[in-house]
Amino acid sequence: MKKKLVIFGSGNHAKVIFSEIIKQNRYNFLGFIDDKKKENIPIIKVGKKTYYNLGNIKKIINSKNDFSGIIGIGLNSIRKKVYQEITKINKNFDFETIFSDSCNVNSLIFTGKGTLIMSGSVVNAFTKIGNHCIINTSCSLDHNNEIADFVSLGPGVITGGNVTIDENTHIGIGAKISNNIKIGSNVVVGANSFINKKCIDNYLYLGTPGKKKRKIKKNENYLK
């Protein structure tokens, strides 16, 4: 029997996750849960099948859900907020971890709940990825990386060995991180930057090599 699954959110990132789910044919996809849209509004149509917004979190989530879910929201702070809303209602809610069929993940890694690894990505041995992370298209993570909860890596990010990335950090498209580097929490590394030194908490880093530019505001939208 296929596992029942929902996606929280219904924007572009949620639809990318949906595309991976239907390719795998391992789930009975029930629909989307988006507090910002009306119940039963159509979200996406594939062939003759239309998938709808099921309603809001408070209405759909309860203590006895028979389905799992993944949060399809790109911004780390909002993804974390939605996670907190869900677990406040059901602390044991089953979050699904999804690997694209076209990613290359070593068997000797650890991945937390609710994490997504997209197509073309490579994750090498002894790397640990936390809960509710996004490893986007064609990333390359070498051995012994440690990636904390609610981290997102943009498409084409490359990390060397023994890289540590703390909670709520975003690494921009095409950025490269050298071996043995620690990146703090709530950091944003700009697109195509090269990081070869430690990055401290709550700062934006840009350039080649990456340099500290300014403080990151709480819940700043780095994806705009």
WOLINCOR-V279498 format. One record per residue. N is the residue number from 1. RES is the residue in three letters. SS is DSSP state (@ for helix, = for strand, . for the rest). OMEGA is omega as a letter, one per 20 degrees, with the letter a starting at -180 (999 if undefined). NEAR is the number of other ideal C-beta (glycine too) atoms within 12 Angstrom. Layout:
n = {N:N}
res = {RES:RES}
ss = {SS:SS}
omega = {OMEGA:OMEGA}
near = {NEAR:NEAR}
This chain:
n = {1:2:3:4:5:6:7:8:9:10:11:12:13:14:15:16:17:18:19:20:21:22:23:24:25:26:27:28:29:30:31:32:33:34:35:36:37:38:39:40:41:42:43:44:45:46:47:48:49:50:51:52:53:54:55:56:57:58:59:60:61:62:63:64:65:66:67:68:69:70:71:72:73:74:75:76:77:78:79:80:81:82:83:84:85:86:87:88:89:90:91:92:93:94:95:96:97:98:99:100:101:102:103:104:105:106:107:108:109:110:111:112:113:114:115:116:117:118:119:120:121:122:123:124:125:126:127:128:129:130:131:132:133:134:135:136:137:138:139:140:141:142:143:144:145:146:147:148:149:150:151:152:153:154:155:156:157:158:159:160:161:162:163:164:165:166:167:168:169:170:171:172:173:174:175:176:177:178:179:180:181:182:183:184:185:186:187:188:189:190:191:192:193:194:195:196:197:198:199:200:201:202:203:204:205:206:207:208:209:210:211:212:213:214:215:216:217:218:219:220:221:222:223:224}
res = {MET:LYS:LYS:LYS:LEU:VAL:ILE:PHE:GLY:SER:GLY:ASN:HIS:ALA:LYS:VAL:ILE:PHE:SER:GLU:ILE:ILE:LYS:GLN:ASN:ARG:TYR:ASN:PHE:LEU:GLY:PHE:ILE:ASP:ASP:LYS:LYS:LYS:GLU:ASN:ILE:PRO:ILE:ILE:LYS:VAL:GLY:LYS:LYS:THR:TYR:TYR:ASN:LEU:GLY:ASN:ILE:LYS:LYS:ILE:ILE:ASN:SER:LYS:ASN:ASP:PHE:SER:GLY:ILE:ILE:GLY:ILE:GLY:LEU:ASN:SER:ILE:ARG:LYS:LYS:VAL:TYR:GLN:GLU:ILE:THR:LYS:ILE:ASN:LYS:ASN:PHE:ASP:PHE:GLU:THR:ILE:PHE:SER:ASP:SER:CYS:ASN:VAL:ASN:SER:LEU:ILE:PHE:THR:GLY:LYS:GLY:THR:LEU:ILE:MET:SER:GLY:SER:VAL:VAL:ASN:ALA:PHE:THR:LYS:ILE:GLY:ASN:HIS:CYS:ILE:ILE:ASN:THR:SER:CYS:SER:LEU:ASP:HIS:ASN:ASN:GLU:ILE:ALA:ASP:PHE:VAL:SER:LEU:GLY:PRO:GLY:VAL:ILE:THR:GLY:GLY:ASN:VAL:THR:ILE:ASP:GLU:ASN:THR:HIS:ILE:GLY:ILE:GLY:ALA:LYS:ILE:SER:ASN:ASN:ILE:LYS:ILE:GLY:SER:ASN:VAL:VAL:VAL:GLY:ALA:ASN:SER:PHE:ILE:ASN:LYS:LYS:CYS:ILE:ASP:ASN:TYR:LEU:TYR:LEU:GLY:THR:PRO:GLY:LYS:LYS:LYS:ARG:LYS:ILE:LYS:LYS:ASN:GLU:ASN:TYR:LEU:LYS}
ss = {.:.:=:=:=:=:=:=:.:.:.:@:@:@:@:@:@:@:@:@:@:@:@:@:.:.:=:=:=:=:=:=:=:.:.:.:.:.:.:.:.:=:=:=:=:=:.:.:=:=:=:=:=:.:.:.:@:@:@:@:.:.:.:.:.:.:.:=:=:=:=:.:.:.:.:@:@:@:@:@:@:@:@:@:@:@:@:@:@:.:.:.:.:.:=:.:.:=:=:.:.:.:.:=:=:.:.:.:.:=:=:.:.:.:.:=:=:.:.:.:.:=:=:.:.:.:.:=:=:.:.:.:.:=:=:.:.:.:.:=:=:.:.:.:.:=:=:.:.:.:.:=:=:.:.:.:.:=:=:.:.:.:.:=:=:.:.:.:.:=:=:.:.:.:.:=:=:.:.:.:.:=:=:.:.:.:.:=:=:.:.:.:.:=:=:.:.:.:=:.:.:.:=:=:=:=:.:=:.:.:=:=:=:=:=:.:.:.:.:.:.:.:.:.}
omega = {a:r:r:a:r:r:r:a:a:r:a:r:r:a:r:r:r:a:r:a:a:r:a:r:r:a:r:a:a:a:a:r:a:a:a:a:a:r:r:r:r:a:a:r:r:a:a:a:r:r:a:r:a:a:r:a:a:a:a:a:r:a:a:a:r:r:r:a:r:a:a:a:a:a:a:a:r:r:r:r:r:r:a:r:a:a:r:r:a:a:a:a:a:r:a:r:a:r:r:r:a:r:a:a:r:a:a:r:r:r:a:a:r:a:a:r:a:a:r:a:r:r:a:a:r:r:r:r:a:a:r:r:r:r:a:a:r:r:r:a:a:a:r:r:r:a:a:a:r:r:r:r:r:r:r:r:r:r:r:r:r:r:r:r:a:a:r:a:r:r:a:a:r:r:r:a:a:r:r:a:r:r:a:a:r:r:r:r:a:a:r:r:r:a:r:r:r:r:a:a:r:r:r:r:a:r:r:i:a:r:r:a:a:r:r:r:r:r:r:r:a:a:a:999}
near = {7:15:22:21:36:41:46:47:37:34:26:18:32:37:25:29:43:34:26:35:37:25:20:23:13:19:26:19:38:27:35:42:39:36:25:21:22:17:22:17:19:19:32:28:13:16:8:6:14:16:31:25:31:32:25:25:32:15:16:29:32:18:13:11:25:19:28:31:42:43:47:40:40:33:28:42:30:31:40:31:24:36:36:21:25:37:26:16:22:24:16:15:32:23:36:33:32:40:31:30:20:18:30:23:31:24:13:14:31:23:32:27:27:37:41:44:39:36:26:23:38:30:38:27:19:19:38:29:41:35:30:43:49:43:44:36:27:25:44:33:43:28:23:24:42:30:42:31:31:37:46:45:45:34:26:25:45:34:41:24:22:22:41:32:44:29:29:37:44:41:47:32:25:24:41:33:40:25:19:21:34:27:43:28:28:31:43:44:46:31:26:22:35:28:41:24:21:23:39:20:23:25:27:32:39:24:21:18:20:32:19:26:18:15:16:29:14:13:17:22:16:29:24:7}
